Amino acid sequence: MLRAACLCVCLFWLYSPTYAAPPNIIFILMDDFGYADLGCYGGKDIRTPNIDRIAARGVRFENFYSNAPVCTPTRCAFITGRWQQRVGFEYAMGYGAENFVRRDGQWVKSTDFHSFGLPTSNPSIAKFLKTSGYATGAFGKWHLGLRDEFNPLHHGFDEFFGEMLGHCDYYKHDYYDGTHALRDGLKSVQHDGRYLTDMLNARAAKFIREHARKPFFLYVPHLAVHAPWQAPDKPNTPFVTKESMYDGTREIYRAMVERVDLGVGMIFAELEEAGVAENTLIVLSSDNGGERLSDNRPLFHNKTTLWEGGIHVPCVMSWPAKLPKGITIKQPAITMDLTATFLAAAETKLPPAYQPDGMNLLPILTGAQPERERTFCWRIQRGLRTQWAIRHGKWKFLRDADTNDLLFDLEADIGERRNLYYEHQDIAQGLKKRYQAWADEMDASDRAFLVK
């Protein structure tokens, strides 16, 4: 009887799909999403049962950060797994950014932001995963360069469908100045009046359906809920202009989030139909804090700032085959940690020259290692706003507009209401030194351009 039981256990370990194959990996990145806009984070007015299901099947992070308070830098950090400052992305690409190129050792201002993008010489998570046999697909917002040379297909993705710029009309699929940046691979695609979120949901589901027999990496960087705020199922919505860009209501915002949640449900349905749901690592987060229609409670401020409301974002993760179910974790983490975590889950052999800045979270999530103290840095260096911040352990130092020295104990004051600088100047000085060491390292990087 004992011998038979042992044989059964051995056969389970040998043949269970949980342990026999590397996981599928799915990363759903929302845009300008509020910290409290999910049911599992206390949201009340938006229905997100499918996204909440990720948390129920796995882990909800309490202290997860985006690499930046705006779009492009966070996306760069995820794709490369490194601080975005090493490349040159301090801020989001667009007409409001300040762009510079290096000429004869000097920074010269440029007015053509379309000439910038993530060079293909940089590391790419998709390229790394392809070496481990993964099919790779990206469907959504790229925002790492408009020109063909910066297209996701040149960064290791087998398939791409989506918007190359930072936003678009959800029905006409054009940037507010009329630039058409919707691509299927390298091919420009004319609009057909369909709602963009629905198109991305359908392509993501199709990718799973076609690649479920081999490990796949699916990146779904939604444009929602970035402005313009346009509700689904309203095809006669007027074309967005610069003047109407930020018109909208919380009700429209709610409908946009719920359409993303519908797409997460479609993803779950495809995984279950293919029998691979248990061995799929799926994560949903946001590229930065919420915008003006978002609910960021209990955090202060929002997108474009280094207050918690601009960088402290929701993140949920599940991998039923490996991770515990239904837990909340306090471990501080950041977007580029997902890159290291995904590559570790896939057991990808990385080139010796590649040095990731993110940390593999799996040992902590599985309980193999205790939570650890982390240090994260951020900065904004531009005419309209200058800020820098560092979090080390529970302490956060924030320099706002070069006028205020602010120190917060985030464990006791996540809303950043009580400045403790006057009480703990020694801690503040230590954080300043840590930040300066980080800034010096970033500024020593070999960068050909700066977007700030």
Residue pairs with C-beta under 8 A, 6 or more apart in sequence:
13 19
14 20
17 275
17 276
17 278
17 279
18 278
18 279
18 320
18 321
18 322
19 321
21 215
21 279
22 132
22 133
22 134
22 215
22 345
22 346
22 347
23 215
23 279
23 280
23 281
23 319
23 321
23 322
23 345
23 346
24 208
24 212
24 215
24 216
24 217
24 218
24 271
24 276
24 279
24 280
24 281
25 129
25 134
25 215
25 216
25 217
25 218
25 280
25 281
25 282
25 342
25 345
25 346
26 217
26 218
26 220
26 267
26 280
26 281
26 282
26 283
27 78
27 218
27 219
27 220
27 282
27 283
27 284
27 285
27 338
27 342
28 220
28 221
28 222
28 260
28 264
28 267
28 282
28 283
28 284
28 285
29 75
29 78
29 140
29 219
29 220
29 221
29 222
29 284
29 285
29 286
29 287
30 222
30 224
30 225
30 260
30 284
30 285
30 286
30 287
31 71
31 141
31 221
31 222
31 223
31 224
31 225
31 226
31 286
31 287
32 225
32 226
32 227
32 286
32 287
32 288
32 289
32 290
32 291
32 294
32 303
33 225
33 257
33 286
33 290
33 294
33 313
33 314
34 289
34 290
34 294
34 295
34 296
35 41
35 289
35 290
35 294
35 295
35 296
35 297
35 299
35 309
35 312
35 313
35 314
36 42
36 43
36 295
36 296
36 297
36 298
37 43
37 46
37 48
37 257
37 290
37 294
37 295
37 314
38 46
38 48
38 51
38 52
38 55
38 314
38 316
39 46
39 47
39 48
39 49
39 51
39 52
40 48
40 51
40 52
40 55
40 56
40 60
40 316
41 60
41 314
42 297
43 295
45 250
45 254
46 254
46 257
46 258
47 258
47 261
48 257
48 258
48 261
49 261
49 265
50 261
50 262
50 264
50 265
50 268
51 260
51 261
51 264
51 284
51 316
52 316
53 264
53 268
54 264
54 282
54 283
54 284
54 316
54 317
54 318
55 316
55 318
55 326
56 325
56 326
57 318
57 320
57 325
57 326
58 316
58 317
58 318
58 319
58 320
58 323
58 324
58 325
58 326
58 327
59 316
59 317
59 318
59 323
59 324
59 327
59 328
59 329
59 365
60 315
60 316
60 327
60 328
60 329
61 314
61 315
61 316
61 317
61 328
61 329
61 331
61 333
62 328
62 329
62 330
63 312
63 330
63 331
63 332
63 333
63 410
64 285
64 312
64 313
64 314
64 315
64 332
64 333
64 334
65 311
65 312
65 313
65 332
65 333
65 334
65 335
65 376
65 391
66 74
66 285
66 286
66 287
66 288
66 289
66 311
66 313
66 334
66 335
67 73
67 74
67 76
67 77
67 78
67 83
67 84
67 334
67 335
67 336
67 378
68 74
68 77
68 84
68 89
68 91
68 92
68 287
68 288
68 311
68 378
69 288
69 289
69 303
69 304
69 305
69 306
69 310
69 311
69 378
69 380
70 91
70 92
70 287
70 288
70 303
70 304
71 92
71 93
71 141
71 143
71 166
71 226
71 287
71 288
72 84
72 89
72 91
72 92
72 93
72 143
72 144
72 166
72 451
73 84
73 85
73 89
73 90
73 91
73 92
74 84
74 287
74 288
74 335
75 141
75 142
75 143
75 144
75 221
75 287
76 84
76 87
76 89
76 118
76 144
77 83
77 84
77 334
77 335
77 336
77 339
77 357
77 358
78 125
78 335
78 336
78 338
78 339
79 118
79 122
79 124
79 125
79 126
79 144
79 155
79 339
80 86
80 87
80 118
80 122
80 123
80 124
80 125
80 336
80 339
81 123
81 125
81 336
81 339
81 340
81 343
81 354
81 356
81 357
81 358
82 123
82 336
82 355
82 356
82 357
82 358
83 336
83 357
83 442
84 90
85 379
85 442
85 443
85 445
86 357
86 442
86 445
86 447
87 118
87 119
87 122
87 445
87 447
88 116
88 447
88 448
88 449
88 450
88 451
89 118
89 451
90 379
90 380
90 381
90 382
90 450
90 451
90 452
91 97
91 98
91 380
91 382
91 451
91 452
92 143
92 166
92 451
93 113
93 116
93 117
93 143
93 144
93 145
93 165
93 166
93 451
94 113
94 165
94 166
95 113
95 177
97 113
97 382
97 451
97 452
98 109
98 382
98 383
98 450
98 451
98 452
99 109
99 110
99 111
99 112
99 113
99 116
99 449
99 450
99 451
100 107
100 108
100 109
100 110
100 449
100 450
100 451
100 452
101 107
101 108
101 110
101 448
101 449
102 108
102 447
102 448
102 449
107 450
110 116
110 449
113 451
114 146
114 147
115 147
116 145
116 449
116 451
117 144
117 145
117 146
117 147
117 149
117 150
118 144
118 145
118 150
118 155
119 150
119 448
120 149
120 150
120 154
120 155
123 354
124 155
124 156
125 156
125 217
125 339
125 342
125 343
126 136
126 138
126 152
126 155
126 156
126 157
126 217
126 219
127 155
127 156
128 156
128 343
128 348
128 350
128 354
129 136
129 156
129 217
129 342
129 343
129 346
129 348
130 136
130 156
130 158
131 348
131 349
132 215
132 346
132 347
132 348
132 349
133 214
133 215
134 214
134 215
134 216
134 217
134 346
135 158
135 207
135 211
135 214
135 215
135 216
135 217
136 156
136 157
136 158
136 159
136 216
136 217
136 219
137 157
137 158
137 159
137 160
137 203
137 204
137 207
137 211
137 216
137 217
137 218
137 219
138 152
138 157
138 159
138 160
138 162
138 219
138 220
138 221
139 159
139 160
139 161
139 162
139 200
139 203
139 204
139 207
139 218
139 219
139 220
140 162
140 163
140 200
140 219
140 220
140 221
140 222
140 223
141 162
141 163
141 166
141 167
141 221
141 222
141 223
141 226
142 150
142 151
142 152
142 160
142 162
142 163
142 164
142 221
143 163
143 164
143 165
143 166
144 150
144 155
145 151
145 164
146 164
146 165
146 179
146 181
148 154
148 186
150 164
151 160
151 164
151 183
151 185
151 186
152 160
153 160
153 185
153 186
157 219
159 185
159 207
160 183
160 184
160 185
161 183
161 184
161 185
161 189
161 199
161 200
161 203
162 182
162 183
162 200
162 221
162 223
163 173
163 181
163 182
163 183
163 196
163 223
164 181
164 182
164 183
165 175
165 179
165 181
166 175
166 226
167 175
167 176
167 223
167 226
167 227
167 228
168 174
168 175
168 181
168 182
168 196
168 223
169 176
169 228
169 230
169 239
169 240
170 195
170 196
170 197
170 223
170 228
170 230
170 232
170 237
171 191
171 193
171 194
171 195
171 196
171 230
171 235
171 237
171 239
172 191
172 239
172 240
173 180
173 182
173 189
173 191
173 196
174 180
174 181
174 191
174 239
175 181
176 228
176 240
176 241
176 242
176 245
177 242
180 188
180 190
182 188
182 189
182 190
182 191
183 189
193 235
195 232
195 233
195 235
195 259
196 223
197 222
197 223
197 224
197 232
197 256
197 259
197 260
197 263
198 232
198 259
200 220
200 222
200 223
200 263
201 259
201 260
201 262
201 263
201 266
202 266
204 218
204 220
204 263
204 266
204 267
205 263
205 266
205 267
205 269
205 270
207 216
207 218
208 216
208 218
208 267
208 270
208 271
208 274
209 270
209 273
209 274
212 270
212 271
212 274
212 275
212 276
213 274
215 346
217 342
217 346
218 267
220 263
220 267
221 287
222 260
222 263
224 256
224 257
224 259
224 260
225 253
225 256
225 257
225 260
225 291
225 293
225 294
226 291
227 245
227 246
227 248
227 291
228 240
228 244
228 245
228 246
228 247
228 248
229 246
229 247
229 248
229 249
229 252
229 253
229 256
229 293
230 237
230 240
230 248
230 252
230 256
231 237
231 251
231 252
231 255
231 256
232 255
232 256
232 259
238 244
246 292
248 293
249 293
250 293
252 293
253 293
253 294
264 284
267 282
268 277
271 277
271 280
277 320
278 320
278 321
279 319
279 320
279 321
280 319
281 317
281 318
281 319
281 322
281 342
281 345
282 317
282 318
282 319
283 315
283 316
283 317
283 338
284 314
284 315
284 316
285 313
285 314
285 315
285 316
285 335
285 338
286 313
286 314
287 313
287 335
288 303
288 304
288 310
288 311
288 313
289 296
289 299
289 301
289 302
289 303
289 305
289 308
289 309
289 310
289 311
289 312
289 313
290 296
290 302
290 303
290 309
291 302
291 303
292 302
294 302
294 303
296 302
296 309
298 414
298 415
299 307
299 308
299 309
299 312
299 414
299 415
299 416
300 307
300 308
300 309
300 415
300 416
300 417
301 307
301 308
301 309
301 310
302 309
302 310
303 309
303 310
304 310
304 380
304 385
305 380
305 385
305 387
306 378
306 379
306 380
306 387
306 388
306 389
306 398
306 400
307 398
307 416
308 396
308 410
308 414
308 415
308 416
311 378
311 389
312 414
315 333
317 323
317 365
318 325
319 345
322 345
322 362
322 366
323 365
323 366
324 365
324 366
324 367
329 364
329 365
329 371
330 371
331 361
331 364
331 365
331 371
331 372
331 374
332 374
332 376
332 391
333 359
333 361
333 374
334 358
334 374
334 376
335 358
336 356
336 357
336 358
337 358
337 359
337 360
337 361
338 358
338 361
339 356
339 358
340 356
340 358
340 359
340 360
340 361
341 358
341 359
341 360
341 361
341 362
343 350
343 356
343 360
344 360
344 362
345 362
350 356
359 374
362 368
363 369
364 370
364 371
364 372
373 392
373 393
374 391
374 392
374 393
375 390
375 391
375 392
375 434
375 438
376 390
376 391
377 388
377 389
377 390
377 434
377 435
377 438
377 439
378 387
378 388
378 389
378 390
379 387
379 388
379 389
379 439
380 386
380 387
380 388
380 452
381 452
382 452
385 401
386 401
386 402
387 398
387 399
387 400
387 401
388 398
388 399
388 435
388 439
389 396
389 397
389 398
389 399
389 435
390 396
390 397
390 431
390 432
390 434
390 435
390 438
391 410
392 430
392 431
392 434
394 409
394 410
394 411
394 412
395 407
395 408
395 409
395 410
395 424
395 427
395 431
396 407
396 408
396 410
396 416
397 405
397 406
397 407
397 428
397 431
397 432
397 435
398 404
398 406
398 407
398 408
398 416
399 405
399 406
400 406
405 421
405 428
406 416
406 419
406 421
407 419
407 420
407 421
407 424
407 427
407 428
407 431
408 416
408 418
408 419
408 420
409 418
409 420
410 416
421 428
